[in-house]
């Protein structure tokens, strides 16, 4: 069994454990009032991961039987024009996100929302900007 | 940047789809290259040149040079 298959299998089992535990917790009311939302999150994340991994396994099985289709998909995925388009779209979305985040923060200030929420969003904004600056520096050294 | 990709492709009696398969790119990439909407990476330019057994300059024409020729 290859490494990729082992990882897929482990994640599949983990996702089943996650949503089973979440489901049992809901039924048996294992969590107190403060944590009552947690089992629902576990069920959601568990089912989401389970579906995603099962989809990947089925797709891999189908593609193994159809190498021609697999080759086409691989070409589409690695096609340099497609990658350029994807990266340009990402860059446009990032530029837009900076303005949108800024706008949301302004609205939150005007709405007199709890300071901690505004600071959380400000922190996320600065973190994203920090990652941007980090990659600019890193890529300047690499490229 | 202009190019003579369409001309060479037709000379070799290939469809866009067939050339795309040979170069391992999408058919849309060949279409965009032929229309001059997309400039290829140096690696793809080399691949194309090698496939047609030509030099890069014979297929891709740098715009300034193109203007001077006119």
Backbone of each chain as ProteinMPNN parsed JSONL, in Angstrom:
{"seq_chain_A": "XXXXXXXXXXXXXXXXXXXXXXXXXXXXXXXXXXXXXXXXXXXXXXXXXXXXXXXXXXXXXXXXXXXXXXXXXXXXXXXXXXXXXXXXXXXXXXXXXXXXXXXXXXXXXXXXXXXXXXXXXXXXXXXXXXXXXXXXXXXXXXX", "coords_chain_A": {"N_chain_A": [[0.838, -1.203, 0.0], [0.607, 2.196, -0.88], [2.038, 5.296, 0.453], [0.248, 7.417, 0.148], [-2.194, 6.132, -0.044], [-2.378, 4.971, 2.502], [-2.516, 7.269, 4.112], [-4.946, 8.318, 3.181], [-6.695, 6.299, 4.004], [-6.375, 6.344, 6.803], [-7.31, 8.931, 7.361], [-9.905, 8.614, 6.511], [-10.91, 6.77, 8.372], [-10.562, 8.315, 10.674], [-12.361, 10.404, 10.159], [-14.767, 9.014, 10.269], [-14.752, 8.215, 12.949], [-14.853, 10.735, 14.094], [-17.411, 11.854, 13.257], [-19.058, 9.877, 14.29], [-18.549, 9.988, 17.028], [-19.417, 12.595, 17.497], [-22.132, 12.298, 16.871], [-22.965, 10.396, 18.799], [-22.441, 11.911, 21.07], [-24.36, 13.92, 20.834], [-26.727, 12.433, 21.076], [-26.398, 11.268, 23.615], [-26.019, 13.409, 25.197], [-23.408, 14.403, 26.09], [-21.945, 16.694, 26.469], [-21.765, 19.781, 28.341], [-23.852, 22.749, 28.818], [-22.314, 24.935, 27.953], [-20.597, 23.858, 25.994], [-22.264, 22.748, 24.132], [-22.538, 23.098, 21.403], [-20.38, 21.914, 20.201], [-20.49, 18.966, 19.554], [-22.146, 19.056, 17.273], [-20.588, 20.453, 15.504], [-18.531, 18.6, 15.244], [-19.904, 16.475, 13.994], [-20.57, 17.727, 11.575], [-18.016, 18.451, 10.477], [-16.843, 15.912, 10.428], [-18.572, 14.439, 8.686], [-18.258, 15.984, 6.388], [-15.488, 15.673, 5.815], [-15.465, 12.899, 5.481], [-17.083, 12.538, 3.195], [-15.552, 13.942, 1.312], [-13.121, 12.483, 1.256], [-14.014, 9.922, 0.545], [-15.004, 10.52, -1.955], [-12.574, 11.163, -3.253], [-11.326, 8.637, -3.182], [-13.057, 7.065, -4.753], [-12.862, 8.479, -7.154], [-10.123, 8.091, -7.743], [-10.126, 5.325, -8.188], [-11.776, 5.099, -10.455], [-10.277, 6.603, -12.282], [-7.999, 5.074, -12.505], [-8.821, 2.995, -14.063], [-9.287, 4.312, -16.386], [-6.929, 5.501, -17.981], [-6.543, 7.363, -20.03], [-8.419, 9.403, -19.59], [-7.501, 10.205, -17.107], [-5.038, 11.264, -17.835], [-5.851, 13.458, -19.368], [-7.151, 14.997, -17.409], [-4.998, 15.528, -15.755], [-3.417, 17.063, -17.477], [-5.068, 19.308, -17.846], [-5.07, 20.242, -15.232], [-2.401, 20.917, -14.762], [-1.84, 22.657, -16.774], [-0.156, 25.422, -18.114], [-1.368, 27.867, -18.849], [-3.863, 27.707, -17.61], [-3.004, 27.673, -14.945], [-1.852, 30.199, -14.784], [-4.113, 31.806, -15.161], [-5.582, 31.07, -12.907], [-3.872, 31.99, -10.86], [-3.836, 34.732, -11.402], [-6.504, 35.377, -10.975], [-6.688, 34.777, -8.273], [-4.971, 36.723, -7.256], [-6.378, 39.054, -7.893], [-8.638, 38.646, -6.336], [-7.476, 38.732, -3.815], [-6.599, 41.399, -3.686], [-9.112, 42.631, -3.717], [-10.132, 41.57, -1.375], [-8.659, 42.857, 0.639], [-9.717, 45.453, 0.598], [-12.382, 44.86, 1.152], [-12.235, 43.688, 3.713], [-11.287, 45.921, 5.098], [-13.491, 47.636, 4.807], [-15.449, 46.16, 6.2], [-14.405, 46.269, 8.77], [-14.606, 48.997, 9.307], [-17.389, 49.304, 9.255], [-18.062, 47.713, 11.448], [-16.942, 49.218, 13.504], [-18.536, 51.514, 13.388], [-20.957, 50.389, 14.065], [-20.723, 49.975, 16.691], [-19.826, 47.524, 17.703], [-18.767, 44.866, 19.882], [-15.494, 45.347, 21.13], [-13.603, 43.288, 21.047], [-14.345, 41.668, 18.878], [-13.936, 43.363, 16.692], [-11.194, 43.688, 16.994], [-10.346, 41.077, 16.589], [-10.958, 40.696, 13.874], [-9.339, 42.681, 12.826], [-6.884, 41.62, 13.556], [-6.891, 39.294, 11.964], [-6.852, 40.498, 9.454], [-4.373, 41.822, 9.539], [-2.735, 39.603, 9.808], [-3.12, 38.256, 7.373], [-2.025, 40.2, 5.694], [0.545, 40.186, 6.685], [1.365, 37.611, 5.909], [1.394, 37.999, 3.183], [3.485, 39.922, 2.888], [5.578, 38.382, 3.882], [5.763, 36.347, 1.923], [6.425, 37.891, -0.28], [9.013, 38.743, 0.386], [10.273, 36.222, 0.674], [9.942, 35.068, -1.892], [11.384, 36.895, -3.391], [13.937, 36.177, -2.76], [14.089, 33.599, -3.705], [13.259, 33.516, -6.419]], "CA_chain_A": [[0.0, 0.0, 0.0], [1.442, 3.398, -0.946], [1.86, 6.276, 1.54], [-0.958, 8.215, -0.114], [-3.345, 5.284, 0.277], [-2.412, 4.827, 3.962], [-3.007, 8.55, 4.654], [-6.378, 8.398, 2.843], [-7.423, 5.337, 4.84], [-6.353, 6.844, 8.193], [-8.211, 10.089, 7.435], [-11.273, 8.11, 6.367], [-11.274, 6.198, 9.678], [-10.667, 9.454, 11.611], [-13.606, 11.139, 9.899], [-15.876, 8.179, 10.772], [-14.689, 8.337, 14.411], [-15.277, 12.1, 14.432], [-18.859, 12.073, 13.198], [-19.727, 8.919, 15.197], [-18.435, 10.552, 18.374], [-20.31, 13.753, 17.53], [-23.513, 11.804, 16.87], [-23.206, 9.786, 20.123], [-22.467, 13.008, 22.058], [-25.659, 14.599, 20.732], [-27.747, 11.521, 21.607], [-26.207, 11.002, 25.058], [-25.816, 14.719, 25.851], [-22.135, 14.291, 26.818], [-21.357, 18.013, 26.73], [-22.619, 20.692, 29.116], [-24.494, 23.864, 28.109], [-21.3, 25.797, 27.325], [-19.98, 23.165, 24.859], [-23.288, 21.949, 23.436], [-22.435, 23.23, 19.936], [-19.223, 21.125, 19.74], [-20.806, 17.725, 18.827], [-22.709, 19.363, 15.948], [-19.433, 20.798, 14.66], [-17.837, 17.332, 14.973], [-20.703, 15.746, 12.989], [-20.428, 18.463, 10.306], [-16.644, 18.297, 9.961], [-16.651, 14.479, 10.17], [-19.301, 14.072, 7.46], [-17.616, 16.712, 5.283], [-14.215, 14.999, 5.519], [-15.803, 11.552, 5.002], [-17.546, 12.679, 1.808], [-14.429, 14.392, 0.488], [-12.155, 11.384, 1.097], [-14.685, 8.86, -0.215], [-15.014, 11.026, -3.333], [-11.213, 11.011, -3.789], [-11.047, 7.209, -3.376], [-13.843, 6.615, -5.918], [-12.27, 9.12, -8.336], [-8.863, 7.392, -8.032], [-10.446, 3.992, -8.73], [-12.291, 5.285, -11.824], [-9.19, 7.093, -13.135], [-7.061, 3.972, -12.721], [-9.355, 2.185, -15.164], [-9.313, 5.161, -17.59], [-5.694, 6.318, -17.988], [-6.663, 8.473, -20.99], [-9.136, 10.483, -18.891], [-6.587, 10.675, -16.048], [-4.02, 12.091, -18.491], [-6.523, 14.719, -19.734], [-7.377, 15.765, -16.174], [-3.673, 15.975, -15.314], [-2.995, 18.141, -18.381], [-5.888, 20.489, -17.503], [-4.666, 20.705, -13.896], [-1.051, 21.497, -14.797], [-1.683, 23.524, -17.939], [0.416, 26.688, -17.624], [-2.328, 28.972, -19.011], [-4.851, 27.552, -16.538], [-2.365, 28.084, -13.687], [-1.707, 31.666, -14.836], [-5.447, 32.375, -14.952], [-5.922, 30.828, -11.507], [-3.074, 32.883, -10.017], [-4.282, 36.125, -11.602], [-7.805, 35.507, -10.302], [-6.385, 34.811, -6.832], [-4.376, 38.02, -6.93], [-7.468, 40.047, -7.932], [-9.483, 38.403, -5.168], [-6.73, 39.194, -2.65], [-6.693, 42.864, -3.685], [-10.487, 42.974, -3.327], [-10.324, 41.181, 0.022], [-8.089, 43.877, 1.521], [-10.691, 46.55, 0.69], [-13.599, 44.346, 1.797], [-11.913, 43.586, 5.143], [-11.232, 47.293, 5.61], [-14.87, 48.101, 4.871], [-16.136, 45.439, 7.283], [-13.9, 46.802, 10.045], [-15.209, 50.326, 9.482], [-18.811, 49.095, 9.593], [-18.109, 47.191, 12.824], [-16.66, 50.338, 14.419], [-19.729, 52.369, 13.418], [-22.061, 49.657, 14.699], [-20.372, 49.825, 18.11], [-19.729, 46.092, 18.035], [-17.782, 44.539, 20.913], [-14.126, 45.641, 20.673], [-12.862, 42.034, 20.807], [-14.67, 41.186, 17.514], [-13.211, 44.251, 15.767], [-9.762, 43.384, 17.103], [-10.14, 39.759, 15.95], [-10.946, 40.902, 12.414], [-8.12, 43.458, 12.545], [-5.79, 40.645, 13.671], [-6.94, 38.441, 10.764], [-6.444, 41.386, 8.355], [-2.927, 42.026, 9.637], [-2.105, 38.304, 9.573], [-3.132, 38.036, 5.922], [-1.063, 41.143, 5.125], [1.859, 39.679, 7.106], [1.689, 36.459, 5.037], [1.706, 38.605, 1.876], [4.828, 40.524, 2.974], [6.509, 37.261, 4.074], [5.985, 35.681, 0.631], [7.14, 38.817, -1.18], [10.432, 38.636, 0.762], [10.76, 34.873, 0.4], [10.031, 34.837, -3.343], [12.469, 37.734, -3.921], [15.194, 35.432, -2.589], [14.041, 32.332, -4.449], [13.165, 33.734, -7.888]], "C_chain_A": [[0.881, 1.264, 0.0], [1.117, 4.341, 0.221], [0.561, 7.04, 1.408], [-2.215, 7.432, 0.283], [-3.509, 5.153, 1.784], [-2.998, 6.097, 4.581], [-4.509, 8.684, 4.4], [-7.207, 7.517, 3.767], [-7.508, 5.825, 6.287], [-7.333, 8.014, 8.335], [-9.665, 9.655, 7.33], [-11.764, 7.558, 7.719], [-11.485, 7.326, 10.696], [-11.983, 10.201, 11.425], [-14.806, 10.359, 10.419], [-15.938, 8.289, 12.299], [-15.266, 9.691, 14.834], [-16.795, 12.254, 14.392], [-19.631, 11.09, 14.073], [-19.723, 9.466, 16.614], [-19.381, 11.746, 18.535], [-21.764, 13.316, 17.658], [-23.884, 11.21, 18.239], [-23.326, 10.873, 21.192], [-23.808, 13.733, 22.047], [-26.729, 13.736, 21.413], [-27.646, 11.379, 23.125], [-25.986, 12.268, 25.881], [-24.551, 14.705, 26.725], [-21.549, 15.657, 27.194], [-22.329, 18.913, 27.498], [-23.089, 21.856, 28.236], [-23.487, 24.688, 27.313], [-20.737, 25.184, 26.037], [-20.991, 22.434, 23.977], [-23.206, 22.037, 21.902], [-21.35, 22.305, 19.349], [-19.589, 19.819, 19.007], [-21.386, 17.965, 17.438], [-21.589, 19.73, 14.967], [-18.687, 19.517, 14.268], [-18.568, 16.535, 13.887], [-20.502, 16.4, 11.611], [-19.071, 18.234, 9.679], [-16.395, 16.84, 9.576], [-17.303, 14.049, 8.867], [-18.66, 14.728, 6.231], [-16.348, 16.001, 4.841], [-14.482, 13.611, 4.919], [-16.209, 11.603, 3.519], [-16.404, 13.014, 0.875], [-13.467, 13.233, 0.203], [-12.756, 10.245, 0.27], [-14.723, 9.241, -1.701], [-13.66, 10.828, -3.994], [-10.918, 9.551, -4.101], [-11.777, 6.69, -4.625], [-13.239, 7.179, -7.205], [-10.973, 8.403, -8.748], [-9.115, 6.042, -8.682], [-10.906, 4.108, -10.187], [-11.143, 5.674, -12.767], [-8.153, 6.01, -13.43], [-7.495, 3.118, -13.9], [-9.365, 2.974, -16.474], [-8.08, 6.067, -17.642], [-5.758, 7.511, -18.934], [-7.331, 9.691, -20.33], [-8.232, 11.079, -17.822], [-5.541, 11.62, -16.638], [-4.6, 13.465, -18.833], [-6.695, 15.607, -18.506], [-6.06, 16.353, -15.687], [-3.172, 17.149, -16.159], [-3.739, 19.427, -18.033], [-5.424, 21.112, -16.19], [-3.321, 21.433, -13.939], [-0.81, 22.431, -15.971], [-1.24, 24.92, -17.503], [-0.531, 27.88, -17.781], [-3.377, 28.909, -17.907], [-4.279, 28.021, -15.198], [-2.208, 29.601, -13.633], [-3.044, 32.33, -14.533], [-5.835, 32.263, -13.479], [-5.174, 31.808, -10.589], [-3.491, 34.342, -10.162], [-5.598, 36.367, -10.883], [-7.598, 35.606, -8.793], [-5.866, 36.175, -6.431], [-5.441, 39.121, -6.927], [-8.345, 39.907, -6.695], [-8.803, 38.898, -3.902], [-6.806, 40.72, -2.54], [-8.078, 43.307, -3.201], [-10.699, 42.694, -1.851], [-9.792, 42.242, 0.996], [-9.073, 45.042, 1.704], [-11.942, 46.1, 1.438], [-13.388, 44.237, 3.314], [-11.915, 44.969, 5.794], [-12.627, 47.855, 5.81], [-15.615, 47.474, 6.038], [-15.691, 45.994, 8.643], [-14.512, 48.166, 10.353], [-16.665, 50.204, 9.933], [-18.935, 48.641, 11.039], [-17.874, 48.31, 13.84], [-17.903, 51.219, 14.55], [-20.914, 51.709, 14.115], [-21.853, 49.468, 16.201], [-20.355, 48.369, 18.572], [-18.636, 45.916, 19.09], [-16.357, 44.693, 20.368], [-13.367, 44.366, 20.301], [-13.11, 41.498, 19.39], [-13.924, 42.028, 16.477], [-11.721, 43.92, 15.785], [-9.43, 42.04, 16.457], [-10.038, 39.909, 14.438], [-9.71, 41.696, 12.001], [-6.904, 42.531, 12.572], [-5.719, 39.771, 12.429], [-6.431, 39.225, 9.556], [-4.921, 41.546, 8.341], [-2.16, 40.733, 9.373], [-2.011, 38.015, 8.077], [-2.084, 38.945, 5.261], [0.364, 40.712, 5.457], [2.303, 38.525, 6.218], [2.104, 36.966, 3.656], [3.144, 39.158, 1.866], [5.885, 39.425, 3.087], [6.826, 36.601, 2.723], [6.679, 36.583, -0.383], [8.639, 38.7, -0.908], [11.014, 37.293, 0.365], [10.962, 34.661, -1.109], [11.107, 35.708, -3.998], [13.808, 37.019, -3.819], [15.246, 34.207, -3.48], [14.078, 32.568, -5.964], [14.235, 34.72, -8.358]], "O_chain_A": [[1.803, 1.37, 0.808], [0.085, 4.213, 0.88], [-0.141, 7.287, 2.389], [-3.158, 7.977, 0.856], [-4.625, 5.212, 2.299], [-3.861, 6.029, 5.456], [-5.258, 9.108, 5.28], [-8.267, 7.915, 4.249], [-8.559, 5.738, 6.923], [-8.091, 8.083, 9.303], [-10.547, 10.234, 7.963], [-12.882, 7.843, 8.149], [-12.44, 7.309, 11.473], [-12.638, 10.582, 12.395], [-15.752, 10.945, 10.946], [-17.014, 8.435, 12.878], [-16.044, 9.79, 15.782], [-17.403, 12.72, 15.356], [-20.722, 11.405, 14.548], [-20.734, 9.426, 17.316], [-20.052, 11.894, 19.557], [-22.53, 13.878, 18.441], [-24.962, 11.476, 18.771], [-24.167, 10.799, 22.088], [-24.332, 14.113, 23.094], [-27.526, 14.227, 22.212], [-28.654, 11.37, 23.831], [-25.792, 12.212, 27.095], [-24.609, 14.959, 27.928], [-20.753, 15.759, 28.127], [-23.546, 18.823, 27.331], [-22.755, 21.925, 27.053], [-23.741, 25.087, 26.177], [-20.434, 25.911, 25.091], [-20.61, 21.593, 23.163], [-23.727, 21.176, 21.193], [-21.389, 21.957, 18.168], [-19.049, 19.574, 17.928], [-21.152, 17.175, 16.523], [-21.625, 19.38, 13.787], [-18.266, 19.358, 13.122], [-17.942, 15.99, 12.978], [-20.292, 15.711, 10.613], [-18.969, 17.87, 8.507], [-15.811, 16.56, 8.529], [-16.681, 13.38, 8.042], [-18.537, 14.107, 5.175], [-16.146, 15.753, 3.653], [-13.813, 13.199, 3.971], [-15.734, 10.81, 2.705], [-16.29, 12.451, -0.215], [-13.05, 13.025, -0.936], [-12.09, 9.677, -0.595], [-14.507, 8.406, -2.579], [-13.579, 10.387, -5.141], [-10.336, 9.239, -5.14], [-11.199, 5.975, -5.443], [-13.115, 6.478, -8.209], [-10.745, 8.14, -9.929], [-8.411, 5.653, -9.614], [-10.489, 3.329, -11.043], [-11.037, 5.165, -13.882], [-7.508, 6.027, -14.478], [-6.668, 2.587, -14.641], [-9.443, 2.384, -17.552], [-8.177, 7.265, -17.375], [-5.125, 8.539, -18.694], [-6.887, 10.83, -20.481], [-8.19, 12.296, -17.641], [-5.197, 12.637, -16.036], [-3.958, 14.494, -18.629], [-6.424, 16.807, -18.549], [-5.996, 17.507, -15.263], [-2.586, 18.1, -15.64], [-3.137, 20.496, -17.935], [-5.385, 22.334, -16.044], [-3.123, 22.433, -13.248], [0.297, 22.94, -16.146], [-1.862, 25.531, -16.634], [-0.514, 28.798, -16.962], [-3.74, 29.936, -17.332], [-4.966, 28.677, -14.414], [-2.401, 30.219, -12.586], [-3.117, 33.285, -13.759], [-6.341, 33.211, -12.878], [-5.757, 32.38, -9.667], [-3.503, 35.096, -9.189], [-5.798, 37.411, -10.262], [-8.243, 36.408, -8.118], [-6.26, 36.724, -5.402], [-5.42, 40.01, -6.075], [-8.747, 40.897, -6.084], [-9.466, 39.425, -3.008], [-7.042, 41.267, -1.463], [-8.205, 44.225, -2.392], [-11.354, 43.465, -1.15], [-10.393, 42.494, 2.04], [-9.244, 45.554, 2.811], [-12.497, 46.842, 2.248], [-14.248, 44.638, 4.098], [-12.46, 45.165, 6.88], [-12.923, 48.467, 6.836], [-16.325, 48.158, 6.775], [-16.506, 46.164, 9.55], [-14.885, 48.458, 11.489], [-17.113, 50.89, 10.851], [-19.801, 49.116, 11.773], [-18.51, 48.354, 14.892], [-18.283, 51.622, 15.649], [-21.768, 52.388, 14.685], [-22.689, 48.883, 16.89], [-20.804, 48.035, 19.668], [-17.704, 46.716, 19.177], [-16.054, 44.221, 19.271], [-12.581, 44.362, 19.353], [-12.204, 40.942, 18.77], [-13.358, 41.501, 15.52], [-11.068, 43.877, 14.743], [-8.369, 41.879, 15.853], [-9.156, 39.333, 13.801], [-9.106, 41.426, 10.962], [-6.011, 42.635, 11.731], [-4.638, 39.527, 11.895], [-5.678, 38.699, 8.737], [-4.271, 41.427, 7.302], [-1.076, 40.753, 8.791], [-0.971, 37.589, 7.576], [-1.347, 38.509, 4.377], [1.273, 40.848, 4.639], [3.464, 38.455, 5.815], [3.032, 36.443, 3.04], [3.913, 38.889, 0.944], [6.95, 39.512, 2.476], [7.985, 36.328, 2.41], [7.427, 36.11, -1.238], [9.439, 38.574, -1.835], [12.101, 37.219, -0.207], [11.993, 34.153, -1.549], [11.679, 35.331, -5.021], [14.696, 37.206, -4.651], [16.313, 33.82, -3.957], [14.824, 31.911, -6.691], [14.313, 35.025, -9.549]]}, "seq_chain_B": "XXXXXXXXXXXXXXXXXXXXXXXXXXXXXXXXXXXXXXXXXXXXXXXXXXXXXXXXXXXXXXXXXXXXXX", "coords_chain_B": {"N_chain_B": [[3.452, 39.82, -28.35], [3.986, 38.325, -31.436], [3.226, 35.297, -33.272], [3.992, 32.327, -35.227], [2.585, 30.068, -34.947], [0.108, 28.921, -35.706], [0.436, 28.743, -38.447], [2.607, 26.903, -38.658], [1.432, 24.727, -37.411], [-0.651, 24.082, -39.143], [0.826, 23.461, -41.372], [1.924, 21.086, -40.569], [-0.287, 19.605, -40.621], [-2.036, 19.362, -38.404], [-4.57, 19.311, -35.875], [-5.796, 21.729, -33.458], [-6.321, 20.386, -31.121], [-4.835, 18.012, -31.415], [-2.221, 19.012, -31.486], [-2.127, 20.131, -28.965], [-2.292, 17.818, -27.391], [0.151, 16.627, -28.044], [1.941, 18.481, -26.973], [1.256, 18.433, -24.388], [-0.539, 20.288, -23.223], [-3.522, 22.309, -22.66], [-6.252, 22.447, -25.084], [-7.284, 24.961, -25.265], [-5.134, 26.554, -24.568], [-3.485, 26.38, -26.806], [-5.163, 27.648, -28.654], [-5.311, 30.253, -27.528], [-2.635, 30.981, -27.702], [-2.262, 31.034, -30.466], [-3.972, 33.101, -31.146], [-2.639, 35.181, -30.058], [-3.236, 36.038, -27.554], [-2.106, 35.009, -25.334], [1.112, 34.698, -23.925], [3.622, 32.281, -24.099], [5.379, 30.34, -21.53], [8.952, 30.223, -21.174], [9.728, 27.592, -21.215], [7.587, 26.228, -22.434], [7.701, 27.499, -24.885], [10.158, 26.545, -25.836], [9.515, 23.844, -25.975], [7.589, 23.865, -27.993], [9.095, 24.848, -30.13], [10.971, 22.788, -30.366], [9.319, 20.69, -31.007], [8.419, 21.37, -33.586], [10.808, 21.367, -34.797], [12.284, 23.74, -35.095], [13.83, 26.999, -34.521], [13.268, 29.039, -31.588], [12.968, 31.718, -32.301], [12.079, 31.53, -34.892], [9.476, 30.845, -34.665], [8.26, 32.453, -32.682], [7.78, 35.902, -32.638], [9.332, 38.736, -31.602], [7.716, 41.649, -30.543], [8.771, 44.338, -31.053], [10.668, 43.856, -32.996], [8.987, 42.896, -34.914], [7.52, 45.173, -35.528], [9.564, 46.725, -36.646], [10.155, 45.236, -38.899], [7.934, 45.678, -40.456]], "CA_chain_B": [[4.345, 39.0, -29.158], [3.31, 37.58, -32.514], [3.835, 33.984, -33.511], [3.577, 31.634, -36.459], [2.181, 28.741, -34.477], [-0.997, 28.4, -36.525], [1.019, 28.414, -39.755], [3.376, 25.653, -38.546], [0.502, 23.64, -37.059], [-1.371, 23.694, -40.371], [1.818, 22.825, -42.257], [2.083, 19.704, -40.082], [-1.613, 18.985, -40.731], [-2.488, 18.995, -37.058], [-5.632, 20.138, -35.291], [-5.365, 22.328, -32.182], [-6.438, 19.306, -30.125], [-3.708, 17.086, -31.586], [-0.992, 19.703, -31.066], [-2.219, 20.249, -27.508], [-1.944, 16.504, -26.839], [1.595, 16.425, -28.225], [2.698, 19.383, -26.093], [0.709, 18.23, -23.043], [-1.225, 21.487, -22.713], [-4.936, 22.246, -23.036], [-6.531, 22.954, -26.417], [-7.497, 26.408, -25.121], [-3.816, 27.212, -24.543], [-3.052, 26.507, -28.212], [-6.019, 28.685, -29.241], [-4.891, 31.564, -27.017], [-1.305, 31.278, -28.255], [-2.427, 31.382, -31.883], [-4.625, 34.42, -31.236], [-1.741, 36.179, -29.468], [-3.771, 36.507, -26.273], [-1.295, 34.468, -24.246], [2.52, 34.45, -24.23], [3.999, 31.058, -23.377], [6.586, 30.353, -20.702], [10.121, 29.881, -22.0], [9.751, 26.127, -21.335], [6.619, 25.838, -23.475], [8.227, 28.009, -26.165], [11.181, 25.58, -26.251], [8.822, 22.593, -26.334], [6.944, 24.092, -29.293], [10.162, 24.957, -31.124], [11.554, 21.462, -30.522], [8.328, 19.838, -31.685], [8.402, 21.71, -35.016], [12.194, 21.331, -35.261], [12.653, 25.111, -35.486], [14.327, 27.779, -33.376], [12.181, 29.83, -30.981], [12.79, 32.962, -33.077], [11.348, 31.279, -36.139], [8.044, 30.698, -34.342], [7.796, 33.617, -31.915], [8.4, 37.144, -33.137], [9.296, 39.81, -30.613], [6.891, 42.735, -31.082], [9.558, 45.453, -31.588], [11.249, 43.351, -34.226], [7.853, 42.785, -35.835], [7.193, 46.532, -35.99], [10.643, 47.159, -37.517], [10.032, 44.524, -40.176], [6.871, 46.333, -41.229]], "C_chain_B": [[3.55, 38.214, -30.201], [3.937, 36.191, -32.638], [3.264, 33.344, -34.773], [3.118, 30.212, -36.146], [1.108, 28.112, -35.377], [-0.471, 27.92, -37.88], [1.766, 27.068, -39.698], [2.462, 24.465, -38.231], [-0.208, 23.136, -38.319], [-0.441, 23.003, -41.368], [1.996, 21.353, -41.883], [0.749, 18.943, -40.095], [-2.148, 18.488, -39.387], [-3.657, 19.885, -36.64], [-5.091, 20.732, -33.981], [-5.315, 21.261, -31.093], [-5.221, 18.373, -30.191], [-2.397, 17.722, -31.131], [-0.964, 19.827, -29.54], [-1.823, 18.936, -26.834], [-0.437, 16.257, -26.919], [2.406, 17.242, -27.22], [2.274, 19.263, -24.631], [0.217, 19.536, -22.412], [-2.692, 21.379, -23.136], [-5.128, 22.827, -24.444], [-6.705, 24.483, -26.378], [-6.171, 27.172, -25.112], [-3.317, 27.421, -25.973], [-3.85, 27.621, -28.894], [-5.574, 30.076, -28.819], [-3.526, 31.969, -27.563], [-1.444, 31.752, -29.7], [-3.062, 32.762, -32.054], [-3.757, 35.537, -30.668], [-2.25, 36.729, -28.145], [-2.898, 36.058, -25.108], [0.132, 34.237, -24.723], [2.992, 33.24, -23.433], [5.203, 31.268, -22.468], [7.743, 29.954, -21.617], [10.184, 28.362, -22.215], [8.793, 25.66, -22.437], [7.092, 26.305, -24.85], [9.28, 27.04, -26.712], [10.54, 24.274, -26.724], [8.219, 22.711, -27.74], [8.005, 24.104, -30.402], [10.756, 23.575, -31.417], [10.601, 20.56, -31.313], [8.334, 20.098, -33.198], [9.8, 21.704, -35.637], [12.657, 22.69, -35.802], [13.279, 25.8, -34.285], [13.148, 28.597, -32.83], [11.888, 31.074, -31.824], [12.022, 32.758, -34.377], [9.842, 31.186, -35.89], [7.493, 31.942, -33.641], [8.555, 34.861, -32.343], [8.21, 38.241, -32.1], [8.667, 41.045, -31.237], [7.697, 43.865, -31.73], [10.146, 45.101, -32.947], [10.185, 43.305, -35.324], [7.508, 44.146, -36.419], [8.252, 47.026, -36.968], [10.547, 46.523, -38.895], [9.01, 45.186, -41.084], [7.382, 47.66, -41.717]], "O_chain_B": [[2.576, 37.533, -29.882], [5.047, 35.955, -32.162], [2.228, 33.748, -35.301], [3.246, 29.296, -36.958], [1.191, 26.943, -35.753], [-0.858, 26.869, -38.39], [1.589, 26.21, -40.563], [2.679, 23.353, -38.711], [-0.347, 21.931, -38.532], [-0.842, 22.099, -42.101], [2.189, 20.494, -42.743], [0.665, 17.8, -39.646], [-2.636, 17.366, -39.258], [-3.722, 21.059, -37.004], [-4.063, 20.292, -33.467], [-4.405, 21.23, -30.264], [-4.654, 17.996, -29.165], [-1.57, 17.079, -30.484], [0.079, 19.654, -28.909], [-1.107, 18.936, -25.832], [0.17, 15.744, -25.979], [3.413, 16.776, -26.687], [2.849, 19.901, -23.75], [0.506, 19.847, -21.257], [-3.062, 20.47, -23.879], [-4.295, 23.589, -24.935], [-6.332, 25.193, -27.312], [-6.099, 28.303, -25.593], [-2.798, 28.484, -26.314], [-3.286, 28.439, -29.622], [-5.471, 30.978, -29.651], [-3.284, 33.141, -27.852], [-0.828, 32.738, -30.106], [-2.734, 33.497, -32.985], [-4.103, 36.712, -30.786], [-1.768, 37.754, -27.664], [-2.94, 36.647, -24.028], [0.352, 33.656, -25.786], [2.784, 33.178, -22.221], [5.948, 32.237, -22.611], [7.529, 29.414, -22.703], [10.634, 27.898, -23.262], [9.14, 24.814, -23.262], [6.913, 25.61, -25.85], [9.295, 26.747, -27.907], [10.953, 23.681, -27.721], [8.32, 21.797, -28.558], [7.849, 23.475, -31.449], [11.013, 23.235, -32.571], [11.022, 19.778, -32.166], [8.262, 19.161, -33.994], [9.972, 21.988, -36.823], [13.33, 22.769, -36.83], [13.267, 25.269, -33.174], [12.158, 28.816, -33.528], [10.732, 31.439, -32.037], [11.398, 33.682, -34.899], [9.037, 31.421, -36.792], [6.405, 32.42, -33.962], [9.784, 34.879, -32.404], [7.088, 38.622, -31.766], [9.043, 41.445, -32.339], [7.36, 44.31, -32.827], [10.135, 45.89, -33.892], [10.441, 43.626, -36.485], [7.24, 44.282, -37.613], [7.934, 47.653, -37.979], [10.814, 47.158, -39.915], [9.18, 45.254, -42.301], [6.656, 48.39, -42.393]]}, "name": "protein", "num_of_chains": 2, "seq": "XXXXXXXXXXXXXXXXXXXXXXXXXXXXXXXXXXXXXXXXXXXXXXXXXXXXXXXXXXXXXXXXXXXXXXXXXXXXXXXXXXXXXXXXXXXXXXXXXXXXXXXXXXXXXXXXXXXXXXXXXXXXXXXXXXXXXXXXXXXXXXXXXXXXXXXXXXXXXXXXXXXXXXXXXXXXXXXXXXXXXXXXXXXXXXXXXXXXXXXXXXXXXXXXXXXXX"}
